[in-house]
Amino acid sequence: MMQSVRGGTPLTPSEVIDTLASLHFEDVFNPYADVCPHHDLPNAPEIRRANLLATFEVAARGVDELWIALEPGHKGARRTGLAMTDDHRLARHADRWNVPVQRATRDGPEKEQTAGIVWEALARTPKSVLLWNVFPLHCHAAGRPLSNRRHTKAERRACAALTGSIIEMVGPRRIFAIGRDAQEAMIDVLPPSIPVRHPSYGGKAEFLAGIGVP
């Protein structure tokens, strides 16, 4: 059953978390509501909500940039609840935002290639940067919960108002859309974004140059 989120005035950090936790789609894992039977601690959704809420409460004071990719992978935000952040980068996330974070998984930690390159870029900039995804939940193939699939236009449009409210909440000076698919998806969200190459499949150098880090 698909749900659309409400639009209107910017949401508070806690309202964003509540909205995220309420989203349900077929063949989609919601890190803020669902428990993975393969990897999660019993209270994993609560941990992931707390990690993201602490981050959003700081980001709501304003950020320099928003780096937005397409959707989470099964080794990244599905496990941590934090976009483009795998288990190995949780401590870096905590230090960068000066917030407490916990692991929500009982095994691992897992590494995600994209997260590694993105966090390499973050280490080279003093700017405040929020990471996010156009579609914030983990999409998988039917019957294969640890696979990755592309979200649908209908799923994205159901979350477009939420994405717009998050952008309004954190007020970034610049938005970078990471990868061609994310750039096209941002059309549904309206704010202009700067296109940069996705770092995977040999795109690391172009990504770093596009994002403006030495």
Beta strands, then each sheet from edge to edge (+ up, - down):
strand 1: 28-29
strand 2: 65-69
strand 3: 129-133
strand 4: 138-139
strand 5: 174-178
strand 6: 194-196
sheet 1: 1+ 4-
sheet 2: 3+ 2+ 5+ 6+
end
